[in-house]
């Protein structure tokens, strides 16, 4: 399946592309190397999604480029599953994260990224930061029709991602 947008990787570096709703959120999640390690493991284990109340379906233990997954929001038969694919991963000293893009069947078109970073140095413990970056627009007519509600849902889920990572 092909991604539903052309600006693949735009959440990794640089400005987010025009023509989409942009979301950015950056919160402090801890201090020091151990806090970074714990946060990176949580991120690799889909903790932001699960902590936000989403279910995650995937055969992968960890995010990797090309891994497909679906997250589900709602309850019971009213659960909406949205398919995505990991399009980039960063795993280096002081930075860990990944970005994923929408696949056909998703209610939005765009990309979302989760990134941990720290300013470790030889003489400082370093604060650990969790950042969400996203760009999206409705892919379905009924999502366009309910755009104000969709924006509220996206903001609430983003808040819940941040709280999940802050609560480690």
TORPA-4810 file (N, C-alpha, C, O; in nm, 3 decimals):
<nodes>
NODE_1_0.083_-0.118_0.000_0.000_0.000_0.000_0.088_0.125_0.000_0.189_0.131_0.069_X
NODE_2_0.047_0.221_-0.077_0.120_0.347_-0.084_0.072_0.445_0.022_-0.044_0.443_0.063_X
NODE_3_0.162_0.531_0.065_0.126_0.638_0.156_0.030_0.734_0.085_0.027_0.740_-0.038_X
NODE_4_-0.048_0.808_0.162_-0.153_0.893_0.105_-0.112_1.039_0.088_-0.197_1.125_0.068_X
NODE_5_0.017_1.067_0.097_0.067_1.204_0.085_0.206_1.199_0.024_0.270_1.094_0.022_X
NODE_6_0.253_1.312_-0.026_0.382_1.313_-0.097_0.499_1.366_-0.015_0.614_1.345_-0.053_X
NODE_7_0.473_1.433_0.095_0.579_1.499_0.172_0.640_1.405_0.277_0.654_1.442_0.394_X
NODE_8_0.677_1.285_0.234_0.726_1.181_0.324_0.854_1.227_0.394_0.949_1.271_0.329_X
NODE_9_0.856_1.215_0.526_0.972_1.251_0.605_0.975_1.395_0.652_1.071_1.435_0.718_X
NODE_10_0.875_1.473_0.619_0.875_1.616_0.653_0.867_1.642_0.804_0.898_1.753_0.847_X
NODE_11_0.827_1.544_0.883_0.823_1.566_1.028_0.960_1.548_1.092_0.979_1.583_1.209_X
NODE_12_1.055_1.495_1.018_1.187_1.467_1.075_1.269_1.594_1.097_1.319_1.617_1.207_X
NODE_13_1.283_1.674_0.995_1.364_1.795_1.001_1.295_1.906_0.922_1.219_1.879_0.829_X
NODE_14_1.324_2.027_0.960_1.277_2.139_0.880_1.132_2.174_0.904_1.066_2.118_0.991_X
NODE_15_1.083_2.268_0.824_0.945_2.316_0.841_0.844_2.211_0.793_0.872_2.131_0.704_X
NODE_16_0.727_2.215_0.855_0.618_2.128_0.812_0.558_2.186_0.684_0.556_2.308_0.667_X
NODE_17_0.508_2.101_0.594_0.461_2.149_0.464_0.333_2.233_0.474_0.250_2.209_0.561_X
NODE_18_0.319_2.330_0.384_0.197_2.412_0.383_0.077_2.331_0.335_0.092_2.226_0.273_X
NODE_19_-0.041_2.382_0.365_-0.164_2.319_0.318_-0.220_2.215_0.413_-0.318_2.147_0.380_X
NODE_20_-0.161_2.201_0.529_-0.204_2.104_0.630_-0.223_2.175_0.764_-0.170_2.284_0.786_X
NODE_21_-0.298_2.112_0.853_-0.302_2.152_0.993_-0.171_2.106_1.055_-0.131_1.990_1.037_X
NODE_22_-0.104_2.192_1.128_0.023_2.158_1.193_0.001_2.143_1.343_-0.073_2.220_1.405_X
NODE_23_0.067_2.044_1.401_0.065_2.022_1.544_0.209_2.007_1.590_0.284_1.928_1.534_X
NODE_24_0.248_2.083_1.691_0.377_2.065_1.755_0.356_2.078_1.905_0.286_2.168_1.952_X
NODE_25_0.416_1.988_1.978_0.408_1.992_2.124_0.540_1.939_2.176_0.589_1.836_2.129_X
NODE_26_0.598_2.009_2.272_0.726_1.968_2.331_0.714_1.979_2.482_0.682_2.085_2.536_X
NODE_27_0.741_1.866_2.551_0.730_1.864_2.696_0.853_1.796_2.757_0.913_1.708_2.696_X
NODE_28_0.888_1.840_2.875_1.001_1.781_2.948_0.953_1.652_3.014_0.847_1.650_3.077_X
NODE_29_1.030_1.544_2.998_0.990_1.416_3.055_1.089_1.364_3.159_1.065_1.259_3.219_X
NODE_30_1.198_1.434_3.183_1.291_1.390_3.284_1.427_1.455_3.269_1.448_1.545_3.188_X
NODE_31_1.521_1.404_3.352_1.657_1.455_3.351_1.752_1.337_3.362_1.732_1.249_3.446_X
NODE_32_1.855_1.334_3.279_1.961_1.236_3.292_1.952_1.119_3.196_1.851_1.097_3.129_X
NODE_33_2.061_1.045_3.192_2.074_0.933_3.098_1.972_0.823_3.124_1.919_0.765_3.030_X
NODE_34_1.944_0.794_3.251_1.847_0.689_3.283_1.706_0.730_3.240_1.630_0.647_3.190_X
NODE_35_1.671_0.855_3.259_1.540_0.904_3.214_1.527_0.893_3.063_1.422_0.856_3.011_X
NODE_36_1.637_0.924_2.992_1.634_0.911_2.846_1.615_0.765_2.806_1.535_0.735_2.718_X
NODE_37_1.688_0.674_2.870_1.678_0.532_2.838_1.537_0.480_2.862_1.481_0.409_2.777_X
NODE_38_1.479_0.514_2.976_1.343_0.471_3.009_1.243_0.527_2.907_1.155_0.455_2.860_X
NODE_39_1.256_0.654_2.875_1.164_0.717_2.779_1.179_0.655_2.640_1.078_0.634_2.572_X
NODE_40_1.302_0.626_2.598_1.323_0.565_2.466_1.261_0.426_2.460_1.200_0.390_2.359_X
NODE_41_1.275_0.348_2.567_1.212_0.215_2.570_1.061_0.226_2.566_0.994_0.148_2.498_X
NODE_42_1.006_0.322_2.638_0.861_0.343_2.637_0.813_0.383_2.498_0.711_0.333_2.450_X
NODE_43_0.886_0.472_2.434_0.849_0.516_2.299_0.856_0.399_2.201_0.768_0.384_2.117_X
NODE_44_0.960_0.317_2.213_0.975_0.201_2.125_0.867_0.097_2.151_0.839_0.013_2.065_X
NODE_45_0.805_0.100_2.268_0.699_0.006_2.303_0.559_0.061_2.283_0.463_0.009_2.340_X
NODE_46_0.547_0.166_2.203_0.417_0.226_2.167_0.347_0.288_2.288_0.224_0.296_2.290_X
NODE_47_0.423_0.331_2.388_0.365_0.387_2.511_0.283_0.514_2.487_0.176_0.528_2.546_X
NODE_48_0.327_0.608_2.402_0.243_0.727_2.383_0.103_0.691_2.332_0.003_0.745_2.381_X
NODE_49_0.096_0.600_2.235_-0.034_0.562_2.180_-0.119_0.493_2.286_-0.235_0.529_2.307_X
NODE_50_-0.061_0.394_2.350_-0.136_0.318_2.451_-0.173_0.407_2.569_-0.283_0.395_2.623_X
NODE_51_-0.083_0.494_2.609_-0.110_0.587_2.719_-0.218_0.688_2.686_-0.282_0.743_2.775_X
NODE_52_-0.236_0.713_2.556_-0.341_0.805_2.513_-0.476_0.735_2.500_-0.575_0.798_2.463_X
NODE_53_-0.479_0.605_2.530_-0.604_0.531_2.522_-0.629_0.464_2.388_-0.738_0.412_2.364_X
NODE_54_-0.529_0.465_2.301_-0.543_0.399_2.172_-0.498_0.254_2.183_-0.410_0.221_2.263_X
NODE_55_-0.557_0.169_2.104_-0.507_0.033_2.089_-0.411_0.033_1.971_-0.426_0.112_1.878_X
NODE_56_-0.313_-0.056_1.974_-0.216_-0.065_1.865_-0.213_-0.208_1.815_-0.196_-0.302_1.892_X
NODE_57_-0.229_-0.223_1.683_-0.216_-0.354_1.617_-0.092_-0.351_1.530_-0.080_-0.269_1.440_X
NODE_58_0.000_-0.441_1.558_0.118_-0.454_1.474_0.184_-0.588_1.503_0.168_-0.643_1.612_X
NODE_59_0.256_-0.640_1.407_0.332_-0.762_1.429_0.475_-0.731_1.473_0.551_-0.822_1.505_X
NODE_60_0.511_-0.603_1.476_0.647_-0.562_1.511_0.659_-0.535_1.661_0.568_-0.479_1.723_X
NODE_61_0.771_-0.576_1.718_0.797_-0.546_1.858_0.834_-0.400_1.878_0.804_-0.340_1.981_X
NODE_62_0.902_-0.343_1.777_0.952_-0.205_1.787_0.930_-0.135_1.654_0.922_-0.200_1.549_X
NODE_63_0.919_-0.003_1.657_0.910_0.072_1.532_1.038_0.056_1.449_1.149_0.060_1.503_X
NODE_64_1.022_0.039_1.320_1.132_0.032_1.225_1.077_0.079_1.091_0.958_0.067_1.065_X
NODE_65_1.163_0.132_1.008_1.119_0.181_0.877_1.049_0.068_0.803_1.101_-0.043_0.790_X
NODE_66_0.929_0.097_0.753_0.850_0.000_0.679_0.748_-0.075_0.762_0.659_-0.138_0.706_X
NODE_67_0.759_-0.070_0.893_0.663_-0.139_0.980_0.526_-0.075_0.964_0.512_0.047_0.971_X
NODE_68_0.427_-0.158_0.943_0.289_-0.109_0.936_0.218_-0.141_1.066_0.242_-0.245_1.128_X
NODE_69_0.132_-0.050_1.108_0.052_-0.070_1.228_-0.079_0.004_1.211_-0.095_0.086_1.120_X
NODE_70_-0.171_-0.026_1.298_-0.298_0.047_1.300_-0.325_0.085_1.445_-0.301_0.006_1.536_X
NODE_71_-0.374_0.205_1.464_-0.416_0.244_1.598_-0.567_0.260_1.596_-0.626_0.303_1.497_X
NODE_72_-0.627_0.224_1.708_-0.773_0.227_1.718_-0.819_0.318_1.828_-0.768_0.312_1.941_X
NODE_73_-0.915_0.401_1.795_-0.974_0.493_1.892_-1.123_0.464_1.899_-1.187_0.436_1.798_X
NODE_74_-1.178_0.470_2.019_-1.319_0.442_2.038_-1.337_0.322_2.129_-1.243_0.280_2.197_X
NODE_75_-1.458_0.267_2.130_-1.487_0.151_2.214_-1.568_0.049_2.136_-1.653_0.083_2.053_X
NODE_76_-1.540_-0.077_2.163_-1.617_-0.187_2.104_-1.633_-0.175_1.954_-1.537_-0.154_1.880_X
NODE_77_-1.758_-0.188_1.911_-1.789_-0.181_1.768_-1.774_-0.040_1.713_-1.773_-0.020_1.592_X
NODE_78_-1.763_0.059_1.802_-1.746_0.198_1.759_-1.599_0.237_1.750_-1.567_0.355_1.742_X
NODE_79_-1.511_0.138_1.751_-1.367_0.164_1.740_-1.331_0.187_1.594_-1.370_0.110_1.506_X
NODE_80_-1.256_0.294_1.570_-1.210_0.329_1.437_-1.062_0.294_1.427_-0.981_0.345_1.505_X
NODE_81_-1.025_0.208_1.333_-0.885_0.167_1.312_-0.827_0.246_1.197_-0.887_0.256_1.090_X
NODE_82_-0.707_0.304_1.219_-0.643_0.385_1.115_-0.503_0.327_1.084_-0.420_0.314_1.174_X
NODE_83_-0.478_0.292_0.958_-0.351_0.229_0.920_-0.240_0.330_0.892_-0.263_0.435_0.833_X
NODE_84_-0.119_0.294_0.935_-0.002_0.380_0.920_0.122_0.296_0.889_0.122_0.174_0.904_X
NODE_85_0.227_0.364_0.844_0.356_0.299_0.820_0.467_0.389_0.872_0.465_0.510_0.852_X
NODE_86_0.565_0.328_0.940_0.682_0.401_0.988_0.765_0.442_0.866_0.798_0.359_0.782_X
NODE_87_0.797_0.573_0.857_0.870_0.623_0.740_1.011_0.669_0.775_1.094_0.683_0.685_X
NODE_88_1.041_0.691_0.901_1.177_0.723_0.943_1.196_0.688_1.089_1.102_0.689_1.168_X
NODE_89_1.321_0.658_1.124_1.360_0.629_1.262_1.492_0.698_1.288_1.581_0.697_1.203_X
NODE_90_1.505_0.759_1.405_1.633_0.814_1.453_1.667_0.738_1.580_1.586_0.731_1.672_X
NODE_91_1.787_0.682_1.585_1.834_0.612_1.705_1.982_0.642_1.720_2.068_0.571_1.667_X
NODE_92_2.011_0.748_1.792_2.148_0.794_1.809_2.164_0.849_1.950_2.064_0.876_2.016_X
NODE_93_2.286_0.867_1.997_2.303_0.922_2.131_2.231_1.057_2.146_2.254_1.150_2.068_X
NODE_94_2.144_1.065_2.245_2.073_1.189_2.271_1.949_1.213_2.187_1.881_1.314_2.206_X
NODE_95_1.918_1.122_2.092_1.796_1.138_2.009_1.740_1.001_1.974_1.813_0.912_1.928_X
NODE_96_1.610_0.985_1.996_1.543_0.863_1.954_1.401_0.900_1.914_1.334_0.979_1.982_X
NODE_97_1.355_0.843_1.805_1.218_0.867_1.766_1.186_0.812_1.629_1.270_0.750_1.564_X
NODE_98_1.064_0.835_1.587_1.019_0.786_1.458_0.903_0.870_1.407_0.835_0.938_1.484_X
NODE_99_0.882_0.862_1.277_0.769_0.927_1.212_0.689_0.824_1.135_0.745_0.729_1.080_X
NODE_100_0.560_0.844_1.131_0.475_0.751_1.055_0.376_0.828_0.970_0.330_0.936_1.005_X
NODE_101_0.345_0.766_0.856_0.255_0.828_0.761_0.127_0.749_0.743_0.119_0.631_0.778_X
NODE_102_0.027_0.816_0.689_-0.104_0.755_0.671_-0.109_0.669_0.546_-0.046_0.699_0.444_X
NODE_103_-0.185_0.561_0.558_-0.210_0.468_0.448_-0.356_0.479_0.406_-0.437_0.534_0.481_X
NODE_104_-0.392_0.428_0.287_-0.533_0.428_0.247_-0.620_0.364_0.356_-0.585_0.260_0.412_X
NODE_105_-0.733_0.427_0.384_-0.821_0.382_0.489_-0.813_0.468_0.613_-0.902_0.462_0.699_X
NODE_106_-0.708_0.548_0.624_-0.695_0.641_0.737_-0.790_0.757_0.713_-0.816_0.793_0.598_X
NODE_107_-0.843_0.816_0.821_-0.937_0.927_0.807_-0.867_1.059_0.780_-0.931_1.157_0.742_X
NODE_108_-0.736_1.062_0.800_-0.655_1.181_0.774_-0.548_1.146_0.671_-0.523_1.029_0.643_X
NODE_109_-0.488_1.249_0.616_-0.373_1.235_0.526_-0.261_1.315_0.589_-0.278_1.433_0.621_X
NODE_110_-0.145_1.251_0.607_-0.033_1.325_0.664_0.063_1.237_0.740_0.069_1.116_0.719_X
NODE_111_0.137_1.301_0.830_0.245_1.234_0.900_0.252_1.284_1.044_0.220_1.400_1.072_X
NODE_112_0.292_1.196_1.134_0.309_1.232_1.274_0.441_1.174_1.322_0.483_1.067_1.278_X
NODE_113_0.507_1.246_1.411_0.637_1.202_1.462_0.646_1.219_1.611_0.588_1.311_1.669_X
NODE_114_0.719_1.127_1.673_0.751_1.132_1.815_0.902_1.132_1.826_0.968_1.045_1.769_X
NODE_115_0.958_1.229_1.898_1.103_1.239_1.909_1.144_1.273_2.051_1.091_1.366_2.112_X
NODE_116_1.239_1.197_2.103_1.303_1.227_2.230_1.437_1.290_2.202_1.507_1.249_2.109_X
NODE_117_1.473_1.390_2.281_1.605_1.451_2.265_1.654_1.498_2.400_1.576_1.520_2.493_X
NODE_118_1.784_1.514_2.409_1.845_1.562_2.532_1.970_1.641_2.498_2.024_1.630_2.388_X
NODE_119_2.014_1.718_2.593_2.133_1.799_2.572_2.247_1.748_2.661_2.318_1.827_2.723_X
NODE_120_2.263_1.614_2.666_2.370_1.556_2.747_2.505_1.614_2.708_2.533_1.639_2.591_X
NODE_121_2.587_1.635_2.809_2.726_1.671_2.786_2.807_1.606_2.897_2.751_1.547_2.989_X
NODE_122_2.937_1.617_2.889_3.023_1.554_2.989_3.000_1.608_3.129_3.022_1.537_3.227_X
NODE_123_2.955_1.733_3.140_2.942_1.793_3.273_2.797_1.828_3.309_2.775_1.902_3.405_X
NODE_124_2.699_1.778_3.234_2.560_1.808_3.264_2.474_1.684_3.246_2.498_1.603_3.157_X
NODE_125_2.375_1.670_3.331_2.286_1.554_3.325_2.195_1.560_3.203_2.166_1.457_3.142_X
NODE_126_2.152_1.677_3.167_2.069_1.695_3.049_1.921_1.670_3.073_1.882_1.569_3.131_X
NODE_127_1.840_1.764_3.028_1.695_1.747_3.033_1.653_1.660_2.915_1.714_1.666_2.808_X
NODE_128_1.551_1.581_2.936_1.498_1.493_2.832_1.364_1.551_2.786_1.276_1.579_2.867_X
NODE_129_1.352_1.569_2.655_1.233_1.631_2.596_1.163_1.533_2.502_1.228_1.458_2.430_X
NODE_130_1.031_1.536_2.506_0.947_1.458_2.414_0.873_1.557_2.325_0.810_1.651_2.374_X
NODE_131_0.883_1.535_2.195_0.820_1.626_2.099_0.730_1.549_2.005_0.766_1.442_1.956_X
NODE_132_0.613_1.605_1.980_0.520_1.554_1.879_0.515_1.658_1.769_0.494_1.776_1.794_X
NODE_133_0.535_1.613_1.646_0.524_1.700_1.527_0.432_1.629_1.428_0.448_1.509_1.403_X
NODE_134_0.338_1.702_1.373_0.245_1.639_1.280_0.192_1.741_1.180_0.184_1.860_1.206_X
NODE_135_0.157_1.688_1.064_0.080_1.765_0.967_-0.027_1.673_0.913_-0.001_1.556_0.885_X
NODE_136_-0.147_1.727_0.897_-0.258_1.643_0.850_-0.369_1.729_0.790_-0.378_1.849_0.813_X
NODE_137_-0.450_1.660_0.714_-0.575_1.719_0.664_-0.673_1.603_0.644_-0.632_1.488_0.628_X
NODE_138_-0.802_1.633_0.645_-0.902_1.527_0.633_-0.889_1.448_0.502_-0.863_1.505_0.396_X
NODE_139_-0.906_1.317_0.513_-0.905_1.232_0.395_-1.046_1.186_0.357_-1.067_1.135_0.247_X
NODE_140_-1.140_1.204_0.447_-1.277_1.160_0.425_-1.370_1.281_0.431_-1.344_1.374_0.508_X
NODE_141_-1.476_1.281_0.353_-1.569_1.394_0.349_-1.630_1.422_0.486_-1.649_1.538_0.523_X
NODE_142_-1.661_1.316_0.560_-1.725_1.335_0.690_-1.628_1.391_0.794_-1.671_1.452_0.892_X
NODE_143_-1.497_1.371_0.773_-1.399_1.432_0.862_-1.388_1.582_0.829_-1.376_1.665_0.919_X
NODE_144_-1.392_1.615_0.698_-1.393_1.757_0.659_-1.514_1.827_0.718_-1.504_1.940_0.767_X
NODE_145_-1.628_1.760_0.712_-1.751_1.817_0.764_-1.742_1.842_0.915_-1.794_1.941_0.966_X
NODE_146_-1.675_1.753_0.984_-1.660_1.766_1.129_-1.523_1.818_1.169_-1.472_1.783_1.275_X
NODE_147_-1.461_1.902_1.084_-1.324_1.950_1.108_-1.303_2.010_1.247_-1.201_1.980_1.310_X
NODE_148_-1.392_2.093_1.299_-1.368_2.147_1.434_-1.360_2.036_1.540_-1.278_2.044_1.631_X
NODE_149_-1.444_1.934_1.528_-1.440_1.823_1.623_-1.313_1.742_1.603_-1.250_1.700_1.700_X
NODE_150_-1.274_1.720_1.478_-1.151_1.646_1.449_-1.029_1.716_1.508_-0.939_1.651_1.561_X
NODE_151_-1.025_1.849_1.500_-0.914_1.925_1.558_-0.910_1.909_1.709_-0.802_1.896_1.768_X
NODE_152_-1.027_1.911_1.773_-1.033_1.892_1.918_-0.986_1.753_1.958_-0.912_1.738_2.055_X
NODE_153_-1.027_1.652_1.883_-0.984_1.515_1.911_-0.833_1.504_1.895_-0.766_1.443_1.979_X
NODE_154_-0.778_1.562_1.788_-0.634_1.556_1.766_-0.559_1.626_1.880_-0.457_1.575_1.928_X
NODE_155_-0.607_1.741_1.923_-0.542_1.812_2.033_-0.549_1.731_2.162_-0.452_1.726_2.238_X
NODE_156_-0.662_1.670_2.188_-0.677_1.588_2.310_-0.584_1.467_2.307_-0.520_1.436_2.407_X
NODE_157_-0.576_1.400_2.194_-0.487_1.284_2.183_-0.341_1.327_2.199_-0.263_1.257_2.264_X
NODE_158_-0.304_1.440_2.140_-0.167_1.490_2.154_-0.136_1.521_2.301_-0.028_1.489_2.349_X
NODE_159_-0.230_1.581_2.371_-0.213_1.605_2.514_-0.192_1.474_2.589_-0.109_1.466_2.679_X
NODE_160_-0.267_1.372_2.551_-0.257_1.243_2.618_-0.125_1.173_2.586_-0.070_1.102_2.670_X
NODE_161_-0.074_1.192_2.463_0.061_1.139_2.431_0.163_1.199_2.529_0.244_1.128_2.588_X
NODE_162_0.157_1.332_2.543_0.253_1.402_2.628_0.241_1.356_2.773_0.343_1.333_2.839_X
NODE_163_0.119_1.343_2.824_0.099_1.300_2.963_0.149_1.157_2.983_0.205_1.125_3.088_X
NODE_164_0.130_1.072_2.884_0.178_0.934_2.895_0.329_0.930_2.910_0.383_0.852_2.989_X
NODE_165_0.398_1.015_2.834_0.544_1.015_2.841_0.592_1.086_2.968_0.694_1.048_3.024_X
NODE_166_0.521_1.188_3.014_0.560_1.256_3.137_0.536_1.169_3.260_0.600_1.189_3.364_X
NODE_167_0.447_1.073_3.249_0.413_0.989_3.363_0.500_0.866_3.378_0.467_0.777_3.456_X
NODE_168_0.610_0.858_3.306_0.695_0.739_3.314_0.761_0.725_3.450_0.836_0.631_3.474_X
</nodes>
